[in-house]
Amino acid sequence: MKKVFLTLSALSLFVLPAYATKGLRENAQDSNFRTERTANREGIVKVKSPYTVSETAQRFESLTTEKGLKIIAKVDHTAGAKSVNQQLRPTQLIIFGNPAVGTPLMQCNQTLAIDLPQKALIWEDQQGQVWLGYNSPQYLSESHQLTGCGEQSLQKLNNTLTLLTQQATQ
């Protein structure tokens, strides 16, 4: 009897939680699961774009430099996949920032440096919809425990990202 009880206990600890969270994991991978202009559980804000990936990226880049931000790097993940004879739907990453905004945040907690400079990801999903996504400043604040520090810089970052995203996708 004791052996049966231990077996059932083990099943409830390992099998049932995996089974119960299966739908959550599947939905988290489904790009339609996340709502427009809201941060998902991973802290990514995503916005639909009516343009192609390259047009959206170009619009975002132009607006970014107009606002005085520095483009640090551009990564064409699709070209990278092609270079190793693999396929990937259009996917581009733009790394950009402003040390005047990022430095005070990193002074609050240097681990934030792993997430700065900020990144914008532009990709086409399985249905052909183009998205522009970025890390939510609120999520970064929570994950790096910036409570009581850097509020002005976070607000400035949030306002800038919202404006850039809205203008690039309209």
N, C-alpha and C positions, 0 to 999 in steps of 0.2 A: 504494500500500500504506500509506504514511504517513497519507494522508487517511482511509482505512478505519479504521486504528488510532485516530486522533484522534476519529472519529465514535463508535466503540465505547466509548472512554474517556469521552466526554461523556455517552453514554447511561448508563453505569454510575454516573457521579457524580450525575446528576439524576433519571433515570427509575426506576432500580432502588430507590434508597432511598425514593422516594415510594410505589412499589408495595409495598415490603416493610413500610412502616409504616402502610399503609392500614387494616389490621385493628386495629392499636393505636388509631388515631384513632377508628375507629367504635366500638370497645369503650369508649373513654374517654367517649364521649358517651352510652352506654347506662347508665341509672341502675341496672340490675341487675348491672352489671359490678363495682361496688364492694361490698365486704362490709360487713355491719352492724357498727357500733361500731369501725370501723378507719379510719384516715386513708388517703385515696387519694393518688395522686401529686401532686395539687394541694394536699394538706394539709388536706382537708376530712374531718372526722369526721361520719358520718351515722348516724342511729339511726331505726329504724322507729317510727312512732306508730300506735296503734290508734284515735286520735281524728281528727276533721276538722282541717283547717288552722287554722280559727278557734279550736277548742277547745284544740288543742295550743299555739297562740300565747298564749291566755288563761292556760292553766296555767303556761307558761313565764314569762310576765310576772308573775303572782302570786308564784310561787316566787322570782323574781329580786328583787322588792321586799321580800319577807319576809327574804331573806338580806342586806338592807342595800345592795344594788346600785341604781344609778340607771338608770332607763330614759331614754335620751337622745332616742330617736326611734323611731317605728314607720312602716314603709313598706308600704303595700298595693299591690304591683305589679299585681295583678289590676285594682284600681280605676284605676290609672294607664293600663293598656292599654285599659280600657273608655272612659276619657275621650278617647281618640283613635280610637274606634270599631274597636278590635282586641280579640281574645280572648286570654286567658292563663289556664291552669289556676290554681287558688288558690295564691298565692305571697305570703308575708308576711316581712318582714325586721324584726327587733327589734335596735336598737343600744343597748347597755348597758355599764356599766362601773363601776369604782371607782378613782378617782385614786390612792388609797393603794397599790394594786397596780400600776396601769399606769405611774405616774410613775417608779418605780425602773427599770422595764424600758426606758422611753424615755431615761432617763439613761445606760443602757448603750449604746444606739444610737438616736438620734433618728429614724432612718428607720422604726422600728417604729410611729411615730405614724400612718403611713399605714394600718396594720392595727388600730389602737386608736382608740376603744373597740371592744371585742369585738362581734361580730355573730352573731345566730342567724337562720338561714334556715329557714322552714317552708314546704314545698311539697308539692303532689300530683303524682305522676309520671303517665305515660301509662296505667299500669295501675290508677290510682286509689289507689295506696299513698301514704300521707302520711309525710314524712320531716322530721326536725329535724337540721340540720347546722350546724357551726361550724368555724372555723379551729383546727387542732390547735396547742396551745401549743408542742409540740416542733417542728412545721414552722415556726412563727414564729421560734423560737429559731435554727433552722438558716438560714432565709432571711435573717435580719437579723444573723447571726453574733454571737449573744449568749454564746458560749462563755466560761465563767469569770465570768459576770456575770448577776445576776438570777435565780439558781436558785430561791431561796425564793419569789419572786414568781411564777415560772413554775409551780412546784409548786402553789402556792395557786390560781392560775388554772386549772390542769388539774383539781385536785380539785373546785373550784367548778363548772366546766363539766360534769364527769362527773356530779356530784350533781344539778345542775339538770336535765340531760338525762334522767337515769334517772327522776327523780320526775315530770317533765312527760310522759313517754311510758309510764308504767306505769298 
